[in-house]
Amino acid sequence: MVFENSGIENVVIPQGSLQEIMNHNGCVLGGSWDYERMTFDYKYEIPEGIYYLRFPGYAVDGDVGANNATLQLMDPYMGKHYYPTGIEYGSDEVFPERIVEHAISKIRTIGKELTEVASL
């Protein structure tokens, strides 16, 4: 499930500011980065399964590994984790309404913080 037109996909922000905002909102970077990309995850563990709300971005300038990148964010998306194969993002996945509503709220909150910092 892709959350299109959230406004986040228009944000260009320094890596340090992005990291701070995402951590503040419970999103974890973990090992989800390389020298050109970063993906922050918000994990949902509920009786129906494990779901991830993901916030991807790519470097438009600098180097993620050197912590000096400027990142362009992309549309957030959600997937369901299946053991042992990993996360599935297909259009046939069913997402509980309560986590979709929470994800939309989380995206709005993060989007507001990101645009405030990016416009400085």
Secondary structure, 3 states (H helix, E strand, C coil): CECCCCCHHHCEEEHHHHHHHHHHCCCECCCCECCCEEEEEEEEEECCEEEEEEEEEEEEECCCCCCCCEEEECCCEEEEEECCCEEECCCCCCCCHHHHHHHHHHHHHHHHHHHHHHCC
